[in-house]
Amino acid sequence: MVSSRLRRITSFLLLGLLFIGAVLVSGCGATDTEKKENGELSGTLTIAGSTSVQPFSEVLAEEFMAKHKGIQVNVQGGGSSQGIEAAVSGAADIGSASRDLEDEEEAKNLISIPIAIDGVAVVVSKDNKVTGLTAEQIKNIYLGNIKNWKEVGGADATITVVTREDGSGTREAFSKGIMNEEDIINSAIVQNSTGAVRTTVAGDKNAIGYVSMASVNSEVKAVELDGVAATEANVKNGTYKLQRPFIYITKGDPKGIAKEFIDFVLSEEGQKIIVDEGAFTVK
């Protein structure tokens, strides 16, 4: 009786240890699990950070996994700062951010790899005769200090202010680039996607909003910002100021699966995916 009971207890303990070991192995990053099977990399890669970069990473990950059947890529959000910290701590193999690294972050042996550029266009109805605004005018519209289009050369009509939700990467870029972190007027219409902002502005001839530049279509009109047109060329040459980088971050030089994935993202195929998804190439 005692011997049988001891055998059962021993079996349970062994199974428990095997389970714990499996969990620990599965929780490791790509550096610990990668191996070659029939010449193919195998393992797990974790990407975490910016919710603006996240949709791009998800599509890129799908294509990458289709090419490498032995690799599992897990993409998580959390925000740029969390992504940078995840890279520092090793919780993620690749952190993602929609801003440049700060000096104290660069000092933590982090490697910043730009993968795309995102321009943010300020848009109005195609029927609005206003073709350009200064950054100061846009800021005052969003603060509620300018309430009528006639104050900025437009029709005598109340301005409908449209914005993105808190936590949006596009809103963060707009807040930093235009608002200087001051609060947007509470009466602004809040939309949770670029498409929703564009649709709202297109349907209201007195509306103003902001969207990713690649999402501008014939339904709306992108206004000049401080006399500079919202174009890919002006984003790339730096004259159009309302823009932000999409970057990947690694602790030290990327290796193994992380390097393979980043190389894919920077390849002609990867950059085409980024363009198709609405950002601009870094090349």
Backbone bond lengths (Angstrom), bond angles and torsions (degrees), N, CA, C in turn:
res aa  C-N    CA-C-N  psi(-1)  N-CA   C-N-CA  omega(-1)  CA-C   N-CA-C  phi
1 M - - - 1.472 - - 1.525 110.54 -
2 V 1.367 113.91 -49.37 1.464 117.63 -178.68 1.518 110.83 -65.03
3 S 1.349 114.22 -41.21 1.464 118.49 -178.97 1.519 111.38 -62.37
4 S 1.349 117.02 -42.65 1.465 120.79 178.80 1.516 111.31 -63.03
5 R 1.324 116.79 -41.96 1.470 120.79 179.76 1.521 111.17 -63.96
6 L 1.347 115.08 -41.15 1.469 119.04 179.54 1.524 111.02 -63.72
7 R 1.348 115.09 -38.56 1.460 118.25 178.82 1.524 111.43 -62.84
8 R 1.375 115.74 -41.06 1.456 119.17 179.66 1.522 111.43 -64.95
9 I 1.340 115.78 -43.61 1.469 119.90 179.56 1.525 110.41 -61.44
10 T 1.348 115.04 -43.24 1.467 119.57 -179.84 1.523 111.09 -62.55
11 S 1.356 115.64 -40.66 1.466 119.38 178.94 1.510 111.60 -62.63
12 F 1.354 116.49 -44.44 1.467 120.34 178.71 1.520 111.42 -61.22
13 L 1.333 116.40 -41.45 1.465 120.10 -179.99 1.526 110.86 -63.32
14 L 1.348 116.37 -43.15 1.460 119.88 179.26 1.518 111.62 -63.22
15 L 1.355 116.31 -42.85 1.460 120.13 178.32 1.523 111.04 -62.36
16 G 1.350 115.34 -39.99 1.459 119.50 179.28 1.509 112.03 -62.76
17 L 1.346 115.66 -42.60 1.461 119.73 179.53 1.527 111.12 -65.17
18 L 1.353 115.45 -40.37 1.461 118.82 177.66 1.519 111.61 -62.91
19 F 1.355 116.87 -39.41 1.472 120.92 179.32 1.517 111.02 -64.83
20 I 1.345 116.32 -45.43 1.469 120.71 179.31 1.523 109.78 -60.82
21 G 1.340 116.40 -42.47 1.452 119.83 179.42 1.508 111.91 -61.50
22 A 1.338 116.16 -40.13 1.465 119.87 179.21 1.511 111.56 -64.51
23 V 1.343 116.71 -40.91 1.465 120.79 178.92 1.515 110.78 -63.09
24 L 1.350 115.07 -43.30 1.458 118.31 -178.99 1.521 111.03 -63.91
25 V 1.334 116.68 -40.59 1.455 119.68 179.63 1.514 110.95 -65.55
26 S 1.355 116.91 -44.37 1.458 119.97 -178.38 1.502 112.23 -67.03
27 G 1.332 117.94 -23.52 1.459 121.10 -179.83 1.503 113.69 -83.32
28 C 1.328 117.24 -8.56 1.451 119.83 -178.94 1.514 110.57 -74.68
29 G 1.329 116.74 156.57 1.454 121.16 176.98 1.512 111.43 -76.39
30 A 1.319 114.80 -178.27 1.450 120.23 -175.87 1.519 111.85 -62.88
31 T 1.345 117.27 -30.64 1.447 120.90 -177.20 1.522 111.28 -60.60
32 D 1.341 117.66 -33.63 1.450 121.23 -177.36 1.523 113.24 -86.96
33 T 1.326 118.98 -26.48 1.455 121.07 -171.43 1.506 113.73 -106.91
34 E 1.320 117.84 -12.58 1.453 118.49 -173.98 1.523 110.58 -68.61
35 K 1.298 115.96 144.50 1.453 122.14 177.41 1.515 107.55 -159.20
36 K 1.312 116.26 168.73 1.451 121.13 177.95 1.526 109.20 -99.95
37 E 1.316 115.91 125.62 1.451 120.86 173.08 1.525 107.07 -125.19
38 N 1.341 115.58 112.95 1.463 120.30 -176.34 1.533 111.02 54.90
39 G 1.328 115.76 38.41 1.448 120.69 177.98 1.508 114.53 80.35
40 E 1.338 117.91 2.53 1.468 121.43 -176.59 1.529 110.46 -110.22
41 L 1.337 116.53 134.96 1.456 119.98 175.61 1.522 110.52 -64.04
42 S 1.330 115.31 145.80 1.458 120.57 179.21 1.519 108.79 -139.79
43 G 1.323 117.07 141.28 1.453 120.36 178.34 1.510 112.33 150.31
44 T 1.315 115.71 -166.76 1.461 122.51 -176.15 1.519 109.88 -122.51
45 L 1.319 115.79 138.61 1.461 122.55 177.71 1.528 108.25 -125.25
46 T 1.318 116.19 131.68 1.465 120.65 178.90 1.522 109.93 -114.89
47 I 1.337 115.56 128.16 1.462 123.12 176.37 1.526 107.21 -118.97
48 A 1.323 117.68 130.83 1.464 120.06 -178.62 1.517 110.18 -143.55
49 G 1.354 115.53 148.10 1.466 118.98 174.91 1.501 114.62 145.78
50 S 1.317 115.88 -129.61 1.464 123.80 -171.47 1.518 112.87 -51.17
51 T 1.327 116.32 129.78 1.464 120.04 175.87 1.528 111.34 -73.72
52 S 1.330 117.61 -17.48 1.465 120.52 174.72 1.522 111.15 -76.38
53 V 1.315 116.28 -37.37 1.459 120.80 179.05 1.528 110.92 -78.85
54 Q 1.320 116.57 -26.25 1.463 121.83 -174.13 1.528 114.05 -50.50
55 P 1.361 119.87 -48.89 1.469 118.49 -179.26 1.526 112.85 -60.97
56 F 1.332 117.03 -35.56 1.456 120.80 177.70 1.532 109.91 -66.62
57 S 1.333 115.53 -44.58 1.470 120.00 179.72 1.523 111.14 -61.83
58 E 1.319 117.02 -37.40 1.467 120.73 -178.68 1.528 111.10 -64.31
59 V 1.324 116.83 -45.41 1.462 120.19 179.81 1.530 110.15 -67.22
60 L 1.327 116.56 -43.32 1.462 120.66 178.20 1.525 110.99 -61.92
61 A 1.342 116.02 -39.65 1.470 120.58 179.54 1.525 111.29 -63.86
62 E 1.326 116.91 -40.13 1.468 120.68 178.80 1.522 111.04 -60.53
63 E 1.328 116.00 -45.00 1.461 119.98 179.88 1.523 111.30 -67.34
64 F 1.308 116.44 -39.06 1.470 121.52 -179.71 1.524 110.28 -65.41
65 M 1.331 116.98 -43.54 1.464 120.36 -179.91 1.522 111.31 -67.94
66 A 1.319 116.92 -30.56 1.459 119.98 177.04 1.530 110.88 -64.80
67 K 1.326 116.08 -29.87 1.462 121.05 179.27 1.524 111.98 -85.05
68 H 1.335 116.83 -25.36 1.465 122.21 -175.66 1.527 108.33 -128.87
69 K 1.317 115.38 90.46 1.467 120.46 -172.80 1.522 113.35 -64.24
70 G 1.318 117.28 -20.64 1.463 119.91 -178.00 1.515 114.49 -89.09
71 I 1.319 116.53 3.44 1.468 120.05 -176.39 1.525 110.48 -111.32
72 Q 1.315 116.14 136.11 1.466 122.84 173.05 1.527 108.19 -112.84
73 V 1.327 117.16 121.26 1.469 121.62 178.31 1.521 108.54 -107.86
74 N 1.325 116.16 120.16 1.468 122.23 177.99 1.521 108.70 -103.25
75 V 1.335 116.86 123.21 1.463 122.02 -178.31 1.526 109.06 -113.13
76 Q 1.332 115.92 127.53 1.455 121.92 -178.44 1.525 109.73 -128.70
77 G 1.329 115.91 156.88 1.463 121.50 176.45 1.522 110.41 -94.89
78 G 1.330 115.66 -140.71 1.457 119.83 178.00 1.509 114.11 117.83
79 G 1.346 116.97 -21.65 1.458 119.45 -179.86 1.514 112.10 109.42
80 S 1.323 116.19 158.99 1.466 121.41 -176.06 1.524 112.53 -62.18
81 S 1.317 116.44 -46.72 1.470 119.30 -178.29 1.524 111.50 -62.16
82 Q 1.342 115.95 -40.08 1.457 119.81 178.39 1.527 111.08 -66.05
83 G 1.334 116.24 -35.97 1.455 119.60 178.01 1.520 112.17 -65.59
84 I 1.314 115.82 -40.67 1.464 120.23 178.24 1.522 110.39 -64.66
85 E 1.324 116.40 -43.31 1.462 120.60 179.04 1.520 111.09 -65.49
86 A 1.337 116.80 -36.06 1.470 120.54 178.60 1.520 110.64 -64.29
87 A 1.332 116.58 -36.28 1.464 119.89 176.67 1.524 110.70 -67.95
88 V 1.325 116.40 -39.08 1.465 121.15 179.53 1.527 110.83 -63.95
89 S 1.326 116.06 -46.63 1.468 121.13 -174.71 1.520 113.47 -79.64
90 G 1.318 117.10 -17.66 1.454 120.15 -175.86 1.509 113.47 89.91
91 A 1.332 117.57 3.30 1.465 120.64 177.54 1.520 111.08 -65.73
92 A 1.326 116.88 -25.80 1.469 121.68 175.26 1.520 108.32 -129.49
93 D 1.326 115.78 145.76 1.456 120.25 175.91 1.519 110.72 -72.75
94 I 1.340 115.29 -34.50 1.465 121.92 178.02 1.519 108.53 -132.35
95 G 1.320 117.24 126.23 1.454 121.07 170.85 1.515 108.45 -93.32
96 S 1.324 117.25 154.31 1.462 120.47 177.13 1.514 109.61 -127.94
97 A 1.326 115.63 147.20 1.465 120.52 -178.34 1.521 109.91 -149.98
98 S 1.327 115.41 151.08 1.465 120.53 175.29 1.528 109.23 -111.42
99 R 1.303 115.00 37.54 1.465 123.15 175.06 1.517 108.24 -154.63
100 D 1.337 115.45 162.71 1.454 119.72 176.15 1.522 110.70 -73.59
101 L 1.318 115.85 155.55 1.458 120.38 175.25 1.519 110.01 -68.88
102 E 1.323 115.91 143.53 1.458 120.77 173.69 1.525 109.24 -82.99
103 D 1.321 115.97 163.11 1.474 120.46 -174.58 1.524 111.76 -55.95
104 E 1.328 116.99 -44.29 1.466 119.52 -177.54 1.528 111.64 -68.40
105 E 1.323 116.46 -25.94 1.468 119.75 177.05 1.521 110.88 -75.81
106 E 1.330 116.14 -40.36 1.461 120.27 178.33 1.526 111.12 -62.04
107 A 1.320 116.98 -27.40 1.462 121.65 -178.26 1.532 112.79 -73.94
108 K 1.326 117.21 -4.85 1.471 121.08 -177.00 1.526 112.09 -97.44
109 N 1.321 116.45 29.97 1.467 122.13 178.33 1.523 111.82 60.55
110 L 1.331 115.91 36.88 1.458 120.67 178.91 1.526 110.37 -94.91
111 I 1.307 115.40 141.83 1.455 122.35 175.05 1.522 108.02 -106.88
112 S 1.332 116.90 124.03 1.466 122.63 -179.34 1.524 109.22 -102.43
113 I 1.334 116.61 124.20 1.459 121.51 -176.84 1.532 109.18 -121.92
114 P 1.323 118.56 104.61 1.469 120.20 177.67 1.521 110.84 -64.57
115 I 1.335 117.02 131.86 1.464 120.19 178.83 1.523 112.08 -115.90
116 A 1.336 117.78 -17.33 1.461 120.85 -178.71 1.519 109.65 -165.84
117 I 1.319 114.70 166.13 1.469 121.93 173.05 1.525 107.29 -124.02
118 D 1.307 116.15 136.49 1.464 120.63 179.75 1.523 109.14 -119.11
119 G 1.336 116.87 117.14 1.458 121.07 173.39 1.516 109.63 -91.59
120 V 1.315 116.61 143.49 1.469 121.87 178.04 1.523 108.08 -112.96
121 A 1.331 116.69 119.81 1.463 121.90 -177.72 1.522 110.49 -99.67
122 V 1.319 116.33 137.74 1.470 122.11 171.67 1.525 106.22 -89.13
123 V 1.325 117.08 124.01 1.463 120.49 -171.87 1.532 111.94 -121.94
124 V 1.320 114.46 149.10 1.462 122.78 175.51 1.528 107.66 -133.17
125 S 1.318 116.05 173.15 1.457 120.64 176.61 1.530 110.43 -60.94
126 K 1.315 116.43 146.81 1.469 119.75 177.90 1.527 111.45 -65.37
127 D 1.338 116.98 -16.66 1.465 121.41 178.35 1.521 113.04 -89.44
128 N 1.325 116.88 -4.81 1.465 121.27 178.91 1.526 108.75 -77.79
129 K 1.315 118.10 129.68 1.472 120.66 -177.18 1.529 113.25 -79.36
130 V 1.326 117.22 -9.01 1.464 120.53 176.11 1.526 108.82 -71.33
131 T 1.314 116.57 128.24 1.467 120.88 -178.50 1.521 113.22 -113.40
132 G 1.316 116.43 -13.48 1.458 119.53 -178.97 1.515 111.88 -154.88
133 L 1.319 116.11 149.38 1.457 122.73 177.73 1.525 108.48 -140.02
134 T 1.308 116.31 154.01 1.462 119.91 172.43 1.519 108.68 -86.49
135 A 1.317 115.63 160.61 1.469 119.95 177.06 1.524 110.33 -59.61
136 E 1.341 116.34 -36.36 1.470 120.49 -179.77 1.528 110.81 -67.25
137 Q 1.324 117.29 -38.83 1.465 120.10 177.81 1.531 111.00 -65.64
138 I 1.307 116.09 -43.62 1.472 119.67 179.06 1.525 110.42 -62.21
139 K 1.319 116.08 -43.35 1.448 120.09 178.50 1.522 110.77 -58.93
140 N 1.313 117.48 -45.38 1.459 120.47 -178.15 1.530 112.54 -70.26
141 I 1.317 117.50 -28.90 1.461 119.95 172.41 1.529 109.29 -63.78
142 Y 1.318 116.50 -45.06 1.470 120.58 -177.40 1.524 112.82 -77.24
143 L 1.312 117.36 -16.70 1.471 120.77 172.15 1.530 111.33 -85.02
144 G 1.333 116.37 -16.06 1.464 120.69 -177.65 1.509 113.52 91.11
145 N 1.327 116.97 7.75 1.467 120.25 179.44 1.537 111.47 -79.50
146 I 1.314 116.95 -31.89 1.461 122.12 173.02 1.524 106.92 -107.92
147 K 1.339 116.02 119.22 1.465 119.59 -172.49 1.522 113.64 -117.43
148 N 1.339 116.85 -11.73 1.460 120.31 -175.82 1.530 109.48 -127.58
149 W 1.333 116.27 138.61 1.459 119.83 -178.33 1.522 112.83 -61.55
150 K 1.336 117.72 -25.71 1.468 119.23 -178.84 1.525 111.75 -64.99
151 E 1.337 117.29 -20.71 1.459 121.34 178.67 1.529 112.21 -71.55
152 V 1.330 116.39 -16.08 1.470 119.75 -179.68 1.534 111.04 -125.85
153 G 1.337 115.57 25.76 1.455 120.16 174.56 1.506 116.00 91.32
154 G 1.325 116.76 10.92 1.454 120.03 -179.55 1.510 112.71 -104.46
155 A 1.330 116.27 -163.16 1.462 122.23 -179.65 1.527 111.17 -71.48
156 D 1.319 115.56 164.40 1.467 120.99 176.55 1.529 107.67 -80.73
157 A 1.333 115.24 85.78 1.466 120.77 -176.10 1.529 109.30 -154.01
158 T 1.324 115.71 145.03 1.468 121.60 179.16 1.526 110.35 -68.84
159 I 1.314 116.29 134.84 1.467 121.64 -178.82 1.533 109.85 -79.24
160 T 1.318 115.77 131.24 1.464 121.70 172.41 1.522 107.97 -95.25
161 V 1.325 116.72 116.13 1.464 121.56 -176.24 1.530 109.36 -94.33
162 V 1.335 115.45 127.17 1.464 121.48 -179.74 1.525 108.78 -121.15
163 T 1.317 116.37 134.50 1.460 120.39 -178.00 1.521 110.64 -137.86
164 R 1.327 116.31 173.89 1.458 122.15 174.67 1.522 109.95 -94.63
165 E 1.312 115.30 167.62 1.460 121.03 -177.92 1.530 111.51 -75.72
166 D 1.347 116.42 158.72 1.453 120.77 173.25 1.526 109.36 -57.76
167 G 1.315 116.53 140.03 1.452 120.95 -179.40 1.512 113.40 94.33
168 S 1.333 116.64 -12.73 1.459 120.49 177.51 1.524 109.90 -70.80
169 G 1.327 116.61 134.48 1.456 119.98 176.81 1.514 111.89 -65.92
170 T 1.333 116.28 -33.41 1.465 119.83 177.86 1.520 109.87 -66.25
171 R 1.322 116.46 -40.87 1.462 119.82 177.46 1.524 110.54 -64.70
172 E 1.321 117.01 -38.77 1.464 120.09 179.29 1.525 110.64 -61.66
173 A 1.340 116.20 -43.74 1.467 119.78 178.80 1.521 110.90 -63.63
174 F 1.324 116.55 -42.07 1.461 120.97 178.91 1.527 110.42 -65.46
175 S 1.322 115.93 -42.28 1.462 120.53 -179.40 1.526 111.58 -61.81
176 K 1.326 115.86 -41.22 1.466 119.79 -179.92 1.519 111.91 -76.27
177 G 1.332 116.53 -40.63 1.453 120.06 -174.14 1.509 114.68 -80.26
178 I 1.334 117.03 -28.25 1.462 120.83 -175.94 1.529 112.33 -117.05
179 M 1.306 116.56 -46.54 1.467 121.04 -170.42 1.524 114.33 -85.05
180 N 1.319 116.77 -12.86 1.469 119.93 -174.56 1.530 110.67 52.43
181 E 1.340 113.80 39.19 1.469 123.35 176.97 1.533 113.90 70.42
182 E 1.341 118.38 5.56 1.472 119.38 175.81 1.520 109.30 -75.77
183 D 1.334 116.01 154.17 1.460 121.40 -172.69 1.527 112.73 -73.71
184 I 1.307 115.40 138.11 1.467 121.95 173.86 1.527 108.65 -74.14
185 I 1.327 116.37 144.27 1.463 122.39 -177.10 1.534 111.34 -54.10
186 N 1.320 116.82 138.06 1.459 122.02 -176.02 1.523 113.81 -64.70
187 S 1.323 116.13 -24.88 1.462 119.48 -177.95 1.527 113.18 -80.47
188 A 1.336 117.72 -1.78 1.465 120.83 -179.89 1.529 110.19 -63.50
189 I 1.329 115.91 143.47 1.458 121.20 174.51 1.530 107.81 -75.88
190 V 1.319 116.62 127.44 1.471 121.32 -177.18 1.526 109.47 -102.67
191 Q 1.323 115.50 125.95 1.458 121.02 176.94 1.528 109.54 -120.90
192 N 1.338 115.86 152.26 1.463 119.08 -173.01 1.520 114.82 -103.21
193 S 1.315 117.61 15.68 1.464 120.16 175.95 1.514 110.14 -159.38
194 T 1.338 114.51 159.35 1.461 119.73 175.56 1.523 110.93 -59.57
195 G 1.317 116.02 -43.08 1.461 119.89 -179.49 1.513 112.78 -60.66
196 A 1.326 116.66 -39.38 1.468 121.00 179.85 1.522 111.07 -68.06
197 V 1.337 117.16 -38.39 1.468 120.39 176.64 1.525 109.62 -63.53
198 R 1.303 116.61 -46.84 1.467 121.12 -178.68 1.530 111.32 -61.08
199 T 1.328 116.45 -43.41 1.464 120.79 179.88 1.521 111.18 -63.96
200 T 1.334 117.07 -40.92 1.466 121.33 179.73 1.522 110.83 -64.29
201 V 1.325 116.37 -45.31 1.465 120.35 179.88 1.528 110.47 -66.10
202 A 1.320 117.02 -40.85 1.467 120.54 -179.90 1.522 111.78 -62.93
203 G 1.333 116.33 -30.86 1.457 120.45 -177.07 1.514 115.14 -90.66
204 D 1.324 117.23 -0.28 1.468 121.45 -178.49 1.526 108.01 -135.34
205 K 1.324 116.93 108.97 1.470 120.34 -174.72 1.525 112.87 -65.42
206 N 1.328 117.73 -10.25 1.466 120.94 -179.76 1.534 112.94 -108.74
207 A 1.336 116.24 11.92 1.466 120.03 -175.22 1.526 112.00 -91.36
208 I 1.335 114.64 158.73 1.459 123.15 172.36 1.519 107.23 -138.19
209 G 1.325 115.57 141.59 1.463 120.27 178.91 1.515 110.05 -152.40
210 Y 1.323 117.01 -173.81 1.461 121.10 177.07 1.522 108.60 -143.15
211 V 1.328 115.37 139.14 1.465 122.11 -175.55 1.520 109.28 -143.21
212 S 1.320 116.00 164.47 1.459 119.79 171.15 1.518 108.63 -58.43
213 M 1.297 116.82 136.37 1.459 121.14 -171.78 1.522 112.97 -58.38
214 A 1.319 117.00 -37.57 1.460 119.87 -178.00 1.526 112.29 -69.03
215 S 1.332 117.29 -11.44 1.467 120.74 179.81 1.519 112.64 -90.36
216 V 1.322 117.42 -4.10 1.467 120.51 178.63 1.532 108.85 -68.65
217 N 1.331 116.19 130.26 1.471 120.48 177.70 1.527 109.77 -133.95
218 S 1.312 116.29 -167.44 1.462 120.59 -174.95 1.528 112.86 -70.55
219 E 1.317 117.84 -10.16 1.467 120.90 -179.04 1.532 112.34 -76.57
220 V 1.331 116.37 -23.90 1.463 120.86 -177.35 1.536 109.41 -132.89
221 K 1.312 115.50 171.84 1.468 121.23 -179.73 1.524 109.21 -126.88
222 A 1.325 115.92 127.59 1.465 120.49 175.40 1.526 108.66 -83.90
223 V 1.329 116.79 125.18 1.462 120.01 -179.87 1.524 109.95 -85.35
224 E 1.310 116.27 153.74 1.461 120.41 172.76 1.525 109.25 -67.08
225 L 1.311 116.27 144.90 1.460 122.45 178.38 1.525 108.03 -111.72
226 D 1.329 116.42 112.66 1.463 121.31 -176.33 1.533 110.80 53.93
227 G 1.328 115.28 39.39 1.457 120.59 176.30 1.515 115.43 81.56
228 V 1.327 117.96 5.11 1.469 122.03 -178.41 1.525 109.33 -111.91
229 A 1.325 116.36 127.96 1.459 121.22 -178.77 1.524 111.12 -71.50
230 A 1.328 115.38 148.01 1.467 122.02 178.92 1.519 108.81 -83.19
231 T 1.336 116.18 86.14 1.462 121.31 -179.63 1.528 109.77 -130.46
232 E 1.328 115.14 160.49 1.461 120.08 177.92 1.528 110.79 -59.70
233 A 1.346 116.57 -42.23 1.466 119.82 -178.50 1.521 111.46 -60.97
234 N 1.337 117.10 -41.67 1.468 120.45 -178.89 1.521 112.08 -73.21
235 V 1.328 117.00 -28.23 1.470 119.70 172.70 1.517 109.30 -66.30
236 K 1.321 116.26 -47.18 1.464 120.36 -175.59 1.524 112.93 -69.00
237 N 1.358 116.99 -32.94 1.468 117.14 179.62 1.528 112.50 -88.37
238 G 1.334 116.15 -1.30 1.460 120.60 172.94 1.506 115.76 86.45
239 T 1.336 118.66 0.12 1.468 119.48 -178.29 1.532 111.82 -78.14
240 Y 1.333 116.64 -27.16 1.465 119.70 174.74 1.524 106.73 -89.95
241 K 1.329 116.44 113.11 1.460 121.46 -166.05 1.523 114.66 -82.76
242 L 1.333 117.81 -21.95 1.463 119.20 -175.43 1.530 109.19 -85.46
243 Q 1.308 114.92 83.08 1.453 121.79 -177.69 1.517 109.57 -150.82
244 R 1.310 115.19 169.11 1.464 120.26 179.51 1.522 109.02 -153.77
245 P 1.325 117.42 154.11 1.468 119.71 176.91 1.523 110.60 -89.30
246 F 1.307 115.89 151.49 1.456 121.97 164.70 1.521 105.80 -105.75
247 I 1.323 116.96 122.76 1.469 119.35 -176.20 1.520 111.46 -130.46
248 Y 1.334 114.56 152.31 1.457 122.24 167.98 1.523 107.69 -105.33
249 I 1.324 116.38 146.93 1.456 122.08 -177.47 1.517 109.48 -128.33
250 T 1.338 116.00 133.56 1.462 120.61 174.26 1.522 109.64 -128.30
251 K 1.317 115.85 156.01 1.465 121.47 175.81 1.523 106.84 -86.45
252 G 1.327 116.17 103.98 1.448 120.32 -172.06 1.520 110.10 77.26
253 D 1.312 116.51 -178.99 1.463 120.19 -179.06 1.522 110.39 -63.08
254 P 1.339 117.76 137.89 1.465 119.90 179.07 1.523 111.18 -63.73
255 K 1.344 115.41 142.80 1.466 120.73 -179.38 1.524 109.39 -135.72
256 G 1.315 114.89 164.81 1.451 120.70 172.33 1.512 113.47 56.33
257 I 1.341 115.98 -133.27 1.460 121.29 -177.01 1.529 111.18 -63.10
258 A 1.333 117.29 -36.87 1.466 120.11 178.94 1.526 110.44 -59.57
259 K 1.326 116.28 -43.49 1.466 119.83 178.66 1.530 110.76 -66.85
260 E 1.334 116.80 -42.23 1.467 120.49 178.80 1.533 110.56 -58.90
261 F 1.333 116.17 -43.21 1.462 120.17 -178.25 1.526 110.89 -67.42
262 I 1.321 117.26 -46.28 1.463 120.56 -179.60 1.531 110.71 -63.73
263 D 1.332 116.53 -39.58 1.472 119.53 176.26 1.528 110.39 -60.16
264 F 1.330 116.99 -39.05 1.468 120.97 177.64 1.531 110.76 -64.60
265 V 1.331 116.57 -44.27 1.468 121.00 -179.72 1.525 110.94 -60.79
266 L 1.324 116.89 -36.79 1.466 120.76 -178.34 1.525 113.09 -86.75
267 S 1.317 116.75 -5.15 1.462 120.39 178.53 1.522 110.29 -72.64
268 E 1.310 116.22 169.26 1.468 120.65 178.61 1.528 111.01 -58.06
269 E 1.336 116.48 -40.63 1.465 120.31 179.24 1.525 111.43 -66.05
270 G 1.326 116.53 -44.83 1.460 120.31 -179.83 1.519 112.59 -64.45
271 Q 1.320 116.68 -40.98 1.456 120.48 179.67 1.530 111.63 -68.39
272 K 1.329 116.64 -31.50 1.466 119.25 175.63 1.528 110.51 -65.89
273 I 1.329 116.31 -38.28 1.469 120.20 177.24 1.524 109.82 -61.97
274 I 1.314 116.64 -42.61 1.463 121.22 179.40 1.528 110.61 -60.83
275 V 1.318 117.05 -43.52 1.463 121.04 177.92 1.519 110.12 -64.03
276 D 1.328 116.79 -43.86 1.463 120.81 179.54 1.526 112.03 -60.95
277 E 1.335 115.75 -29.67 1.460 120.82 -178.64 1.528 112.88 -89.02
278 G 1.348 117.22 -4.09 1.457 119.14 169.44 1.512 118.31 114.79
279 A 1.341 118.34 6.35 1.467 119.62 177.03 1.532 109.04 -111.83
280 F 1.344 116.71 -176.32 1.449 121.83 -179.58 1.514 109.86 -111.82
281 T 1.332 115.64 151.78 1.456 120.12 -179.03 1.521 111.10 -72.66
282 V 1.314 115.05 159.77 1.460 120.21 177.16 1.517 110.81 -91.98
283 K 1.328 116.96 -4.81 1.469 121.23 -176.34 1.522 110.51 -100.16
